[in-house]
Amino acid sequence: MSTPLEDFIKKQIQHSGPLDVGQFMNIALGHPQHGYYMKQDPLGWDGDFTTAPEISQMFGEMLGIWAADAWTALGAPSKFALVECGPGRGTLMKDLLRALKKVEPFQTAAELHLVEISEALKERQEQNLSQYNPTWHKNLESVPDDMPLIVIGNEFLDALPFRQFIFEDGVWQERVVGIEDDELVFGLRPAGPLSKKLPKADLGDVYEVSPAREVFIKNVADRLKAQKGAGIFIDYGYINDGFGDTFQAVRGHEYVDVLKQPGDADLTSHVDFSALYKRVGKEHAQLTTQGDFLRSLGIVIRAQVLKKKASQEQARELERGLQRLIDLNEMGDLFKVLLISG
């Protein structure tokens, strides 16, 4: 039995033709009534997936150190916009600001701005962050442009739409979503002018591009140059450009069919950090892994300090969280960090 959102998508296709992967993703995640992010809190062990801030308080604390350093490097301005894109439940920002509780000039100077489209998650953010008087925005455009910016995005970029191309019959073709026997199915159509920008390939190769991510990151970089500031974006992805199908759907911490029950599963793809780095430019961008980044900020030492005051079970939990965040076989290498300076 199809869902209301599936019926809506089918009507769209019947009216206007097949959807590219990004269009399908936009509807599945952001439909005002039935979109995945619009109707639920998907985070945590009881939800569909767990992010780094939910794994350990140390993640937000380390980002607090980074934010304090960035603010100091800006000359400790008396007013600045502290911006988080896709704040989840507000856990990261809550831990960040708690870690900087004693840095009173930072707390006084910070104006908290949250970029969020989900009303369900906005409620959770309000519970966690109301004492800091946050202002919510649907997009970055309405964030103040008359003060320095410190911008954070953790697992934000992966949810922005992307497009997929497959090399078939000697040419690039775009993967699209259509209908067959009243079911949503993948199909192909000519790639058109975009094919000129795609690399040489072999039969069956899959290549992904995300103009939406590139435009967003370029917008952030331009704002940081104009207003002065720093940005950090952390996500799973790759640094070396390459081929591969990374489109995935997750529900209940398990991978599911990306076309089944749209609106009931999280849709993402791996982020091409090399493309984003090129859009920013090497003078203003740095790339590293999450493991190396967190180690450089002292997360191992922080874990040791916390364990001294912890029970045995708490100490084991801290160690498990630490390893999950920094281990090469866990998030440490899979997750990359893009740092942007103004």
N, C-alpha and C positions, 0 to 999 in steps of 0.2 A: 504493500500500500504506500503510495507516494505521500510525501509531506507537503504542507502548503508552499514551502519555499521551492521544492522540486517542481510543483505545478507552475509556480511563477516563472521559474527558469525556462521550462518547456514552452510557455506562452511567448516568452521573449525570443526564443530561438525560432518558433513558428512565425513570429511577426517580422523579425529582422535578420534571420539567418544564424549560423553557428557563432558561438562566442569564443574569443581567444581565451587562453588559460587565465590571463589576468582579469578579464571581464567576469569570468565565472567565479574567480576567487573573490573579487570585490563584492559580488552579490551574496555569495555564501557566507562571507564574514560580516558584511556591513549593511545588509538589508535592514531598513528601519524597524521592522517588526520581527522578522524571523531570522535575521543574521546571527551567526554564532556568537559574536562579541556583544550583541545587543540584548540578549535575553538571559545571560547567566554569568556567574563567576566560575571560570573554567579552571582555576588554579588549585594547587595543593593535592595532597594524597587522595582526597575524596573527589577531586575533579578529574580533568583530562590530562594535565601535565603539570610539572613542577619546575619553577625557575630558580636560579641561583639564590636570590634573596630569601626564598622560602626554605632553602636547604640549610643555610647558616647565616646568623647575624653578622658574621665576619665579612661577608661580601659587601653589605652596605657600609660597614665601618671602614673598609679599605677605600671605598669610593668617597667616603667622607674625608679621608686623608688627601686623596687626589683633589677633591674640590677645594679644600683649604689651601693646598699648595697653589692651585690655579688662581684662586682669589688673591693670594699673597703676591703671585707673579704679576697680577694686574695692577698692583699698587694698593691693594686692600681698599677698593672703592667703598664709599659710605652707603651706596645703594647699587644693587645688581639684581638681575632676574635669574633665579635658580630654577631651571626648566627641566622637567622630566617628560619624555615622550613615551606614552604607553606605560603608565606607572603601576599596572597590575592592581594589587590590593593596597599599594602605598607602603609596602614593607621595606623596600630598598630605601626610600626617602626617610622613613621613620628611623631606621637604623643609622642612616647617614647623619641626620640632624641630632640624634641622641649622642652619637660619637663626638659631635662637635659642640656639645652642650656648654662646655667650659670656655669655648672660643666665642665669647660674647659679642665682640665686634662683627664676626661673621654672621651670627644669628640675627643681630640687629639690622645688618645691611641686606640680608637676603629677603627678596620678595619671591614667594613660592608660586610657580606657574606650572600647571599640569595639562598636558595635551592628551585628551582622552575622548573617544567617541562612545564608549559603553556606559549607559546609565547604571547598569548593574555593578560595574567595577567602580564607578564614581561614588556610589554609596559606601563601598568598603574603604575607599580612599578618604572619604569624609570622616569615617569613624577613626581612622588611624592618624589623620593629619590635621584635624580641625583646629587644634591649638596653634597651628602655624598660619592660619587664615589663607589657604590656597585659593588661587583663581584658576578656573577651568577654561580650557580652550578646545575647540573642535580641530584646530590645526595650528601650525606654527605662525601663520600670518598675523594672528591677532595678539601674539605675545609682544610686550612693549619693545619699541625700537629706539628708545631714548636713554638706554643704560647698558652697561656691560652684561654679557650673557655667560652663564655656565650651563651647558646643555648635556643631559644624560639620556641615553636610550639603551635599555637592556632587553634583548629579545623583542625589539620593535621593528627592525628592518625586515626580518624574515616574513612578517605578515603583510608587507607591502606587495602589491601584485607584480608578477613577472610574466614573461612570454617564453614559449618553448618551441624550438625548431628541430626538425628531424631531416637528416640527409637521405633522401630516397630518390631512386631513378636518376641519379647524377645531379640533382638539384636540391636546394634547401626548400622544405615545406613547413608551414606552421601547423602545430597541433592545435586543434579546436575541439570544442564540445558541441555535439549535435544530438539528434534523436534517432533511434532505430528501434522498431517494435515497442514504441512508447517507453524506451529506456534511454537514459543519458549515456552516450558513448563518445569515445575519442574518434576524431577524424583528421584529415589533412587538407590544407588548401595551399595554393602558391604563396610563397613568402613575400613576393613583390619586391619593392625597392629595398626593403630591409636586408634582403639576401646579399646585397653588395657589401654590407658591413660584417658579414659572418665569415668565419675562417674556413680554410680548406678542410675537407672532412672525408671520411670513409662511409660506406653504406651503413645505415642504421645509427650513425652518431647522433646524439642529442645535445643541443646547445641551448643554454638559457640566458636571457638578457632581462634586465629590469630597469627600463627607463624611469619608472616611478621612484625607485631607490636612488638612482643617480641624480635625478632632479631634486629630490628631497635633500640629499647630502650636499649638493652644490648650493642649495638655498641656505642650509645651515652655515656652510663655509663662508658664503657671501655676507650673511648677517654677522658672523663673528669678526670678519675683517672690518665691516662698517662700524660695529658697535664695540669692538674689542671683546675678547673672551676666549673660552675654551670649550671643546665638545668631546664627548666620549660615547662611542657606540660599540656594544658588545653583543655578539651573536654567533651562532654556529654557521660555519662557512669555510671558504677556501681562499688562500692567498694566490696560489698559482692558477692562472686561467686554464680551464679544461672542459672536457665534455662529460656529460652524464645527466641522468634523469634524477633530480632531487625533490620533485613534487611529492609531498606526503600529507597524509591526514592522520590525526591522532585523536582517539576517543578512549577514555578510561585507561590511559597510560599504555595503550596498544595501537599499533598501526592498523588502519582500516582503509578500504577502497575510497579513493579521493572523490569518486562520483556518486557514491552511495549516501543517501540521506544528507544532502548538503544543508548546512546550518546546524548540524548536530555534532560536527567534528572540527577541530582546529586544522586549518590548511596553511602550510608553509613551504618554503624551499630554502636551500642553503644559499647564503649570501656570497656574492662574488666581490670579495673585498678588494681585489686588484683593480676592478672597474671603478669602485668608489674612491680608492686612493688616487687613481689617475684624474678623476673629476676634481678632486680637491687640489692636487699638485703637491709635489714632494717638499716644497718650501713650507707647507702648512699642515702636512699629514705625517703620521707615524703608524706603522702596523706592528702588532705583536700578538702573542697568544695570551689567553686568559691566565694560564698558569704562570708564565713569566711576569705578566703584569702584576698579579696579586703577590707573588713572591717579592717583587721589587718594592712593594709598599709595606712589606713586613708581616704578611698574614701568618707565616709560620711562627714568628715570635709572639704575635697576638694570641694564637692558639695555645701556646705554652703558658702564657699569663693566665688565660681563662681557665685552663685545666687545673692550675694550682688551687683555684677556689671552687672547683667543681666536685661533685660526687663521682664515684667510679662510673656510673651509667652516663652521667653528663659528659665526663671526659671522653668516654668511648664515642658518644654522639658527636662531640666536637671534632674528634679525629676522623670519624667517618665523613663529616661535612667537609673538613679540610681536604681530604683526599679526593672527594668527589669534585671539588672546585679546581684543584690544581694538578691532579694526576694526569699523566700523558694518556692513559687509557680511559680516562673519564672526560670531564669537561675541559681539562687543562689545555689540551692541544686542539680539540675539535672547535672550541670557541675562540674567536679572534677578537682583537680589540683595535678599533680605529680611533686614534687620537687626532683632534683637529685644533689648530691654534689660529688665533685671529691675526 
